[in-house]
Amino acid sequence: MNDTAHALSACRTLWELVARRADLTPDRPVLLQEDRTLSFGELRDRAERVAAGLYDMGVRPGTVVAWQLPTRIETALLSFALARLGAVQSPVIPFYRDREVGFALRESKAEYFAVPGEWRGFDHTAMARRLGAKGVFEAYDVLPDGDPAALPAPPAEGTSVRWIYWTSGTTSDPKGVLHTDRSLIAGGSCLAHALRLSADDVGSMAFPYAHIAGPDYTVMLLLYGFPAVMFEHFALPAALAEYRRHGVTVAGGSTAFYSMFLAEQRKRPSEPVIPTLRLLAGGGAPKPPEVYHSVVREMGVQLTHGYGMTEVPMITMGAPDDTAENLATTEGRPPESMEIRIVDGEVRLRGEAVCQGYLDPAQTAEAFDEDGYLITGDVGHLTKSGHLVLTGRLKDVIIRKGENISAKEIEDLLHRHPAVGDVAVIGLPDAERGERVCAVVEQPPGAAELTLPVVISYLREEGLSVHKLPEQLEVVDALPRNETLRKVLKYKLRERFSGEG
């Protein structure tokens, strides 16, 4: 991290970070979207006007404002306007519907709710009215506007809870995760430190801005003073024109994004899919080693992958100058400010980037151990060089006849098979074994039909222990994924295949 970025990482609040960056490089771009450009100076000045408009509406320091908005320049302006006021904001992923949105509004006790109106064929305003939301207003092309002279002083400290993020809630109601400005700055600083970027880079946001990755990434832009291209709707190959037009040097999001870029590269192997691209980076989902090697070999760019979650936006990150072995097989190293403790194989975390807990005090009490470490539910170990290796989630450890089996180990091996596009290995209830091992495979176009005997033979040749071999194979057209970082939803596969075998 350079001296300027290091100094900025000590800012007490997000608004202080915005103001100091605007003073340093007011005319440099920060957000690019289609034909529009927002500079750092404009981000500060326009966000202050939006803050004044919100203040005129009745928003005050501590007021809870929920927003469910797409990845747009206006969304960033509204979010920073709320940060300027010291309001408590509760971002909601725009793909969520009545059940999740209603839960978030009730639990956060939101006094205002910003929506995009009708977006991608769905009427968010009508949903808000249907849910009885308070203070509903549309914030898409037009934002509240007012005179900044009427504003109170910005918040002076960044350790109060001003952010409520929502976990995915795959099998139960989502959890409201409590963050401060300082925890978000710490997370973004970790990402910036690891990736070794510069003011000459051009990044990209192909994920929902309402995801915890939104502030994580934006903090990095503010620390280093470079721009990012925003995608309101990301799909390949349609989005490639924007990557090329803006000269994006850093792209990514998660493993599914890497695979999508690879698929496009394979259409024309001799032509770089994005000529200016030098780095793919992301996290949020397991990365099979074969994906790393394929990206480096076929795309000619570096790939660095990290480990984060809603509760801790950035925990570890691979660095571009790490060894190929570490980049392929680990999640990178933590910054000095992140403490990792392994207890009975489980990863536990302590540091400034860790959330303050949950809206529900009972959930908070269960989430932290007696020494204040967050209990993640992830299984892994640290190497001698300090790199973190994740071997799965506790719930992804399949217990077959009393033996623990790592789903990730089998997935990593199957990813190397040419007839496997993507794979999820799950444990299914079994009266005889306790659990049986089931491999659910998504095949690439034109691949030969995969059978269980073929899979077993291949895994035997790869040296997998006999007791870990799958007893069930399911081939699906597409694995179920979430709408944020396109993580595979294993619970849906368990629900679908539990009665089969």
C-alpha positions as CSV (number, residue, x, y, z in Angstrom):
1,M,0.0,0.0,0.0
2,N,1.5,3.4,-1.0
3,D,1.9,6.2,1.5
4,T,-1.2,8.1,0.4
5,A,-3.4,5.0,0.6
6,H,-1.9,4.1,4.0
7,A,-2.7,7.6,5.3
8,L,-6.3,7.5,4.0
9,S,-6.9,4.1,5.5
10,A,-6.7,5.7,8.9
11,C,-9.8,7.9,8.2
12,R,-12.3,7.7,11.0
13,T,-15.4,7.7,8.7
14,L,-16.3,6.9,5.1
15,W,-17.3,10.5,4.6
16,E,-13.9,11.7,5.8
17,L,-12.4,9.3,3.3
18,V,-14.5,10.7,0.5
19,A,-13.7,14.3,1.4
20,R,-9.9,13.7,1.7
21,R,-9.8,11.8,-1.6
22,A,-11.8,14.6,-3.3
23,D,-9.3,17.1,-2.0
24,L,-6.4,15.1,-3.4
25,T,-7.7,14.3,-6.9
26,P,-11.0,16.1,-7.5
27,D,-11.0,15.7,-11.3
28,R,-10.0,12.0,-11.5
29,P,-12.8,9.7,-12.4
30,V,-14.2,7.3,-9.7
31,L,-17.3,5.7,-11.3
32,L,-17.9,5.0,-15.0
33,Q,-21.2,3.7,-16.4
34,E,-21.9,3.6,-20.1
35,D,-21.3,7.2,-21.3
36,R,-21.3,8.8,-17.8
37,T,-18.3,9.6,-15.6
38,L,-18.4,10.7,-12.0
39,S,-15.2,12.3,-10.6
40,F,-14.1,12.1,-6.9
41,G,-14.9,15.8,-6.5
42,E,-18.4,15.3,-8.0
43,L,-18.9,12.3,-5.7
44,R,-18.3,14.6,-2.7
45,D,-20.3,17.6,-4.0
46,R,-23.3,15.7,-5.4
47,A,-23.5,13.4,-2.4
48,E,-23.7,16.5,-0.2
49,R,-26.6,17.9,-2.2
50,V,-28.4,14.5,-1.9
51,A,-27.7,14.5,1.8
52,A,-29.3,17.9,2.1
53,G,-32.3,16.7,0.2
54,L,-32.6,13.7,2.5
55,Y,-32.2,16.0,5.5
56,D,-35.2,18.1,4.2
57,M,-37.2,14.9,4.0
58,G,-36.5,14.3,7.7
59,V,-33.5,11.9,7.6
60,R,-31.2,12.6,10.6
61,P,-28.1,11.0,12.2
62,G,-29.2,7.6,13.3
63,T,-32.3,7.4,11.1
64,V,-32.6,3.9,9.6
65,V,-32.9,4.1,5.8
66,A,-33.2,0.9,3.8
67,W,-32.5,0.9,0.1
68,Q,-33.0,-1.7,-2.6
69,L,-31.2,-0.3,-5.6
70,P,-29.2,-1.7,-8.6
71,T,-25.6,-1.1,-9.3
72,R,-25.7,2.5,-10.5
73,I,-23.9,5.8,-10.0
74,E,-27.1,7.1,-8.3
75,T,-27.0,4.3,-5.8
76,A,-23.4,5.2,-4.8
77,L,-24.4,8.8,-4.4
78,L,-27.4,8.0,-2.2
79,S,-25.3,5.7,0.0
80,F,-22.5,8.2,0.5
81,A,-25.2,10.9,1.2
82,L,-26.5,8.7,4.0
83,A,-22.9,8.3,5.2
84,R,-22.5,12.1,5.2
85,L,-25.6,12.4,7.4
86,G,-24.5,9.6,9.8
87,A,-27.8,7.7,9.1
88,V,-28.0,3.9,9.6
89,Q,-28.4,2.3,6.2
90,S,-29.7,-1.1,5.4
91,P,-28.8,-2.2,1.8
92,V,-31.1,-4.9,0.3
93,I,-30.1,-7.0,-2.7
94,P,-32.4,-5.8,-5.6
95,F,-33.3,-9.4,-6.5
96,Y,-34.9,-10.1,-3.1
97,R,-38.7,-10.1,-3.0
98,D,-41.5,-9.8,-0.5
99,R,-40.4,-12.4,2.1
100,E,-36.8,-11.2,2.4
101,V,-37.5,-7.5,1.9
102,G,-40.4,-7.6,4.4
103,F,-38.2,-9.3,7.0
104,A,-35.4,-6.8,6.5
105,L,-37.7,-3.8,6.8
106,R,-39.3,-5.1,10.0
107,E,-36.1,-6.2,11.7
108,S,-34.2,-3.0,10.9
109,K,-37.2,-0.8,11.8
110,A,-36.5,1.2,8.7
111,E,-38.1,4.7,8.7
112,Y,-37.4,5.2,5.0
113,F,-37.1,2.9,2.0
114,A,-35.5,3.9,-1.3
115,V,-36.5,1.8,-4.4
116,P,-35.9,1.9,-8.1
117,G,-39.5,2.0,-9.2
118,E,-40.2,-0.6,-11.8
119,W,-36.8,-2.3,-12.6
120,R,-36.3,-5.2,-14.9
121,G,-39.9,-6.0,-15.1
122,F,-40.7,-5.9,-11.4
123,D,-42.5,-3.1,-9.6
124,H,-40.5,-2.4,-6.4
125,T,-42.6,0.6,-5.4
126,A,-45.8,-1.6,-5.5
127,M,-44.0,-4.2,-3.4
128,A,-43.0,-1.6,-0.9
129,R,-46.6,-0.4,-0.6
130,R,-47.8,-4.0,-0.3
131,L,-45.4,-4.5,2.6
132,G,-46.5,-1.4,4.4
133,A,-43.0,0.2,4.2
134,K,-42.5,3.6,5.7
135,G,-41.1,6.6,3.9
136,V,-41.0,5.0,0.4
137,F,-39.3,7.1,-2.3
138,E,-37.9,6.3,-5.7
139,A,-34.1,6.8,-6.2
140,Y,-33.2,5.8,-9.7
141,D,-32.6,8.7,-12.2
142,V,-33.7,11.4,-9.8
143,L,-32.3,11.8,-6.2
144,P,-33.4,14.1,-3.4
145,D,-31.6,17.5,-3.7
146,G,-31.0,20.4,-1.3
147,D,-28.7,23.1,-0.1
148,P,-25.7,21.6,1.8
149,A,-25.4,24.8,3.8
150,A,-28.3,23.5,5.9
151,L,-26.6,20.3,6.8
152,P,-25.3,19.5,10.3
153,A,-21.6,18.6,10.8
154,P,-20.6,15.1,9.4
155,P,-20.2,12.3,11.9
156,A,-16.9,12.6,13.8
157,E,-16.4,9.0,14.7
158,G,-16.7,5.7,12.8
159,T,-17.2,3.1,15.5
160,S,-21.0,3.4,15.8
161,V,-23.2,0.9,13.9
162,R,-24.3,2.6,10.7
163,W,-24.7,-0.4,8.4
164,I,-27.1,-3.4,8.5
165,Y,-26.2,-6.0,5.9
166,W,-28.2,-9.1,5.3
167,T,-26.9,-12.7,5.1
168,S,-28.5,-14.8,2.3
169,G,-30.9,-16.7,4.6
170,T,-30.9,-19.9,2.5
171,T,-32.6,-22.1,5.0
172,S,-34.0,-19.6,7.5
173,D,-34.6,-15.9,7.8
174,P,-31.5,-13.8,7.0
175,K,-29.4,-12.3,9.7
176,G,-28.9,-8.5,10.1
177,V,-25.1,-8.0,10.2
178,L,-24.0,-4.9,12.0
179,H,-21.1,-2.9,10.6
180,T,-19.4,0.4,11.3
181,D,-17.6,2.8,8.9
182,R,-14.3,1.6,10.4
183,S,-15.0,-2.1,9.8
184,L,-15.8,-1.4,6.2
185,I,-12.7,0.8,5.7
186,A,-10.7,-2.0,7.3
187,G,-12.1,-4.6,4.9
188,G,-11.5,-2.4,1.9
189,S,-8.0,-1.6,3.1
190,C,-7.2,-5.4,3.3
191,L,-8.3,-5.8,-0.3
192,A,-6.3,-2.8,-1.5
193,H,-3.2,-3.9,0.3
194,A,-3.3,-7.4,-1.2
195,L,-4.0,-6.5,-4.8
196,R,-1.2,-4.0,-5.1
197,L,-3.2,-1.7,-7.5
198,S,-2.3,1.8,-8.6
199,A,-3.9,5.0,-9.8
200,D,-3.5,3.7,-13.4
201,D,-5.8,0.8,-13.0
202,V,-9.4,0.5,-14.0
203,G,-11.6,-1.8,-12.0
204,S,-15.1,-3.1,-12.4
205,M,-18.2,-3.8,-10.3
206,A,-20.2,-6.6,-11.9
207,F,-21.9,-7.5,-8.6
208,P,-24.8,-5.9,-6.7
209,Y,-23.7,-2.7,-5.0
210,A,-26.0,-3.6,-2.1
211,H,-23.7,-6.6,-1.4
212,I,-21.0,-6.2,1.2
213,A,-18.5,-6.2,-1.7
214,G,-20.0,-2.7,-2.7
215,P,-18.3,-0.7,0.1
216,D,-15.3,-3.1,0.1
217,Y,-14.5,-2.3,-3.5
218,T,-15.4,1.4,-3.2
219,V,-13.1,1.9,-0.3
220,M,-10.3,0.5,-2.5
221,L,-11.1,3.1,-5.2
222,L,-11.0,5.9,-2.6
223,L,-7.7,4.7,-1.2
224,Y,-5.9,4.5,-4.5
225,G,-7.7,7.0,-6.6
226,F,-8.6,4.9,-9.6
227,P,-12.1,4.3,-11.3
228,A,-14.3,1.3,-11.7
229,V,-16.9,0.5,-14.4
230,M,-20.4,-0.2,-12.9
231,F,-22.7,-2.8,-14.5
232,E,-26.4,-2.4,-13.7
233,H,-26.9,-5.8,-15.4
234,F,-24.0,-8.1,-15.9
235,A,-24.1,-10.8,-18.6
236,L,-21.5,-12.1,-21.0
237,P,-20.8,-11.6,-23.8
238,A,-22.9,-8.4,-23.8
239,A,-20.8,-6.7,-21.1
240,L,-17.5,-7.2,-22.9
241,A,-17.9,-4.0,-24.9
242,E,-17.9,-1.9,-21.8
243,Y,-14.9,-3.7,-20.4
244,R,-13.0,-3.0,-23.6
245,R,-14.3,0.6,-24.1
246,H,-13.1,1.6,-20.6
247,G,-9.9,-0.3,-20.7
248,V,-10.6,-2.4,-17.6
249,T,-7.4,-3.8,-16.1
250,V,-8.9,-5.6,-13.0
251,A,-12.1,-7.7,-13.3
252,G,-13.7,-10.6,-11.4
253,G,-16.2,-11.1,-8.6
254,S,-16.2,-14.8,-7.7
255,T,-15.4,-18.2,-9.2
256,A,-18.4,-18.2,-11.4
257,F,-17.2,-14.9,-13.0
258,Y,-13.8,-16.4,-13.7
259,S,-15.5,-19.4,-15.5
260,M,-17.7,-17.0,-17.5
261,F,-14.6,-15.0,-18.7
262,L,-12.8,-18.3,-19.5
263,A,-15.8,-19.5,-21.6
264,E,-15.6,-16.3,-23.6
265,Q,-11.9,-16.6,-24.1
266,R,-12.3,-20.1,-25.4
267,K,-14.5,-18.9,-28.2
268,R,-11.4,-17.1,-29.7
269,P,-8.3,-18.6,-28.0
270,S,-5.9,-16.4,-30.0
271,E,-7.4,-13.1,-29.1
272,P,-7.4,-11.6,-25.5
273,V,-11.0,-11.4,-24.5
274,I,-10.2,-8.0,-22.8
275,P,-7.0,-6.7,-24.2
276,T,-6.2,-4.4,-21.2
277,L,-7.0,-7.0,-18.6
278,R,-4.1,-8.1,-16.3
279,L,-5.8,-9.4,-13.2
280,L,-8.9,-11.3,-12.2
281,A,-9.7,-11.1,-8.5
282,G,-12.6,-12.0,-6.3
283,G,-13.8,-14.3,-3.5
284,G,-17.0,-15.3,-1.8
285,A,-17.0,-18.9,-3.1
286,P,-14.5,-21.8,-3.3
287,K,-12.0,-21.7,-6.1
288,P,-10.8,-25.0,-7.6
289,P,-7.1,-25.1,-8.4
290,E,-7.9,-26.0,-12.0
291,V,-9.8,-22.8,-12.5
292,Y,-6.7,-20.8,-11.4
293,H,-4.4,-22.7,-13.8
294,S,-6.9,-22.4,-16.7
295,V,-7.2,-18.6,-16.3
296,V,-3.4,-18.1,-16.2
297,R,-2.7,-20.5,-19.0
298,E,-5.6,-19.6,-21.4
299,M,-6.2,-15.9,-20.6
300,G,-2.7,-14.9,-19.9
301,V,-3.6,-12.9,-16.8
302,Q,-3.0,-13.4,-13.1
303,L,-5.8,-14.6,-10.8
304,T,-5.9,-13.8,-7.0
305,H,-8.7,-15.1,-4.9
306,G,-9.7,-14.3,-1.3
307,Y,-11.9,-15.2,1.6
308,G,-14.6,-12.9,2.9
309,M,-18.2,-13.0,4.2
310,T,-21.0,-10.6,5.1
311,E,-19.7,-10.5,8.6
312,V,-16.1,-9.8,7.6
313,P,-15.9,-8.3,4.1
314,M,-12.2,-9.3,3.6
315,I,-10.3,-11.8,5.6
316,T,-7.5,-13.0,3.4
317,M,-6.5,-12.3,-0.2
318,G,-4.0,-13.8,-2.6
319,A,-1.3,-11.3,-3.7
320,P,-0.2,-11.0,-7.3
321,D,3.4,-11.9,-6.3
322,D,2.4,-15.1,-4.4
323,T,3.7,-18.4,-5.7
324,A,1.5,-20.2,-8.3
325,E,1.0,-23.0,-5.7
326,N,-0.3,-20.6,-3.1
327,L,-2.5,-18.8,-5.5
328,A,-4.0,-22.1,-6.8
329,T,-4.5,-23.9,-3.5
330,T,-5.0,-21.2,-0.8
331,E,-7.1,-18.2,0.0
332,G,-4.1,-16.0,0.5
333,R,-2.8,-14.4,3.7
334,P,-4.6,-12.1,6.2
335,P,-3.3,-8.5,6.8
336,E,-1.6,-7.7,10.0
337,S,-4.9,-6.4,11.4
338,M,-6.7,-9.7,11.0
339,E,-6.2,-12.5,13.6
340,I,-7.0,-16.0,12.6
341,R,-7.3,-18.8,15.1
342,I,-8.0,-22.5,14.2
343,V,-10.0,-24.3,16.9
344,D,-10.7,-28.0,16.3
345,G,-10.3,-27.3,12.6
346,E,-12.7,-24.4,12.5
347,V,-11.6,-20.9,11.4
348,R,-12.2,-18.1,13.9
349,L,-11.5,-14.4,13.4
350,R,-10.8,-11.2,15.3
351,G,-9.9,-7.8,14.0
352,E,-11.3,-4.3,13.0
353,A,-13.0,-5.6,9.9
354,V,-15.1,-8.1,11.9
355,C,-18.7,-7.0,12.3
356,Q,-20.2,-5.9,15.7
357,G,-22.6,-8.8,15.7
358,Y,-26.2,-9.2,14.6
359,L,-29.5,-7.3,15.2
360,D,-30.6,-10.3,17.3
361,P,-28.5,-10.2,20.5
362,A,-28.9,-14.0,20.9
363,Q,-27.3,-14.6,17.5
364,T,-24.5,-12.3,18.5
365,A,-23.9,-14.3,21.7
366,E,-23.7,-17.5,19.8
367,A,-21.4,-16.1,17.1
368,F,-18.4,-15.1,19.2
369,D,-16.3,-17.2,21.6
370,E,-15.1,-16.2,25.0
371,D,-12.0,-14.4,23.6
372,G,-14.1,-12.3,21.1
373,Y,-13.3,-14.4,18.0
374,L,-16.0,-14.7,15.4
375,I,-16.9,-18.4,14.9
376,T,-17.2,-18.8,11.1
377,G,-18.3,-22.4,10.6
378,D,-15.6,-22.8,7.9
379,V,-13.0,-25.6,8.2
380,G,-9.4,-24.9,7.3
381,H,-5.8,-24.6,8.4
382,L,-2.9,-22.2,8.1
383,T,0.3,-23.1,6.2
384,K,3.8,-22.4,7.5
385,S,3.9,-19.3,5.3
386,G,0.7,-18.0,6.9
387,H,-1.6,-18.7,3.9
388,L,-5.1,-20.0,4.7
389,V,-6.4,-23.2,3.2
390,L,-10.1,-23.7,3.4
391,T,-11.4,-27.3,3.1
392,G,-15.1,-26.6,3.3
393,R,-17.9,-25.6,5.6
394,L,-18.7,-27.6,8.7
395,K,-22.0,-28.5,7.0
396,D,-20.0,-29.6,3.9
397,V,-18.1,-32.2,5.9
398,I,-19.9,-35.4,4.9
399,I,-19.9,-38.0,7.7
400,R,-20.1,-41.5,6.0
401,K,-19.9,-44.5,8.3
402,G,-18.3,-42.3,11.0
403,E,-15.6,-41.0,8.6
404,N,-15.3,-37.3,7.8
405,I,-15.2,-36.5,4.0
406,S,-14.4,-33.1,2.6
407,A,-16.7,-32.2,-0.2
408,K,-14.2,-29.7,-1.5
409,E,-11.5,-32.3,-2.0
410,I,-13.8,-34.3,-4.3
411,E,-15.0,-31.2,-6.1
412,D,-11.4,-30.0,-6.8
413,L,-10.6,-33.4,-8.4
414,L,-13.7,-33.5,-10.5
415,H,-13.1,-30.0,-11.8
416,R,-10.1,-31.4,-13.7
417,H,-12.3,-33.8,-15.7
418,P,-13.0,-32.5,-19.3
419,A,-16.7,-33.6,-19.1
420,V,-17.3,-31.5,-15.9
421,G,-18.1,-27.8,-16.3
422,D,-19.0,-27.3,-12.6
423,V,-19.7,-29.6,-9.7
424,A,-21.1,-29.6,-6.2
425,V,-20.6,-32.5,-3.9
426,I,-23.2,-33.0,-1.1
427,G,-24.0,-35.4,1.7
428,L,-27.5,-37.0,1.5
429,P,-29.2,-38.9,4.3
430,D,-28.7,-42.6,4.2
431,A,-30.1,-45.2,6.5
432,E,-27.1,-47.5,6.2
433,R,-24.2,-45.1,6.0
434,G,-25.5,-42.0,7.9
435,E,-24.7,-39.9,4.8
436,R,-23.8,-40.9,1.2
437,V,-21.7,-38.9,-1.1
438,C,-23.5,-37.4,-4.1
439,A,-21.8,-35.5,-6.9
440,V,-24.0,-33.1,-8.8
441,V,-22.5,-32.1,-12.2
442,E,-23.1,-29.4,-14.7
443,Q,-21.5,-30.4,-18.0
444,P,-20.0,-28.1,-20.6
445,P,-21.6,-28.0,-24.1
446,G,-20.7,-30.9,-26.3
447,A,-19.2,-33.0,-23.5
448,A,-19.6,-36.8,-23.5
449,E,-22.3,-38.1,-21.2
450,L,-21.0,-38.7,-17.7
451,T,-21.9,-41.8,-15.7
452,L,-21.2,-42.9,-12.1
453,P,-18.8,-45.7,-13.2
454,V,-16.8,-43.1,-15.2
455,V,-16.6,-40.7,-12.3
456,I,-15.5,-43.5,-9.9
457,S,-12.9,-44.8,-12.2
458,Y,-11.5,-41.3,-12.7
459,L,-11.4,-40.5,-9.0
460,R,-9.7,-43.8,-8.3
461,E,-7.0,-42.9,-10.9
462,E,-6.6,-39.5,-9.2
463,G,-5.8,-41.4,-5.9
464,L,-9.0,-40.6,-4.0
465,S,-9.5,-42.9,-1.0
466,V,-12.2,-45.6,-1.6
467,H,-14.3,-44.5,1.3
468,K,-14.7,-41.0,-0.3
469,L,-15.9,-42.2,-3.7
470,P,-19.4,-40.9,-4.6
471,E,-22.3,-43.4,-4.4
472,Q,-24.6,-41.1,-6.5
473,L,-24.2,-39.0,-9.6
474,E,-26.7,-36.4,-10.8
475,V,-26.3,-34.5,-14.0
476,V,-28.2,-31.2,-14.2
477,D,-28.6,-28.5,-16.9
478,A,-27.5,-25.8,-14.4
479,L,-26.5,-25.8,-10.8
480,P,-28.8,-23.5,-8.7
481,R,-27.0,-20.2,-7.8
482,N,-27.7,-17.0,-5.8
483,E,-28.1,-13.7,-7.6
484,T,-25.1,-11.9,-5.9
485,L,-21.8,-13.7,-6.4
486,R,-23.5,-16.7,-8.2
487,K,-22.6,-19.1,-5.4
488,V,-24.0,-22.6,-5.7
489,L,-26.9,-23.2,-3.4
490,K,-26.2,-26.6,-2.0
491,Y,-29.3,-26.6,0.2
492,K,-31.4,-26.7,-2.9
493,L,-29.5,-29.7,-4.2
494,R,-30.0,-31.5,-0.9
495,E,-33.7,-30.8,-1.0
496,R,-34.0,-32.0,-4.5
497,F,-32.0,-35.2,-4.2
498,S,-32.5,-36.3,-0.6
499,G,-35.2,-38.8,-1.6
500,E,-33.2,-40.4,-4.4
501,G,-30.3,-42.8,-4.6
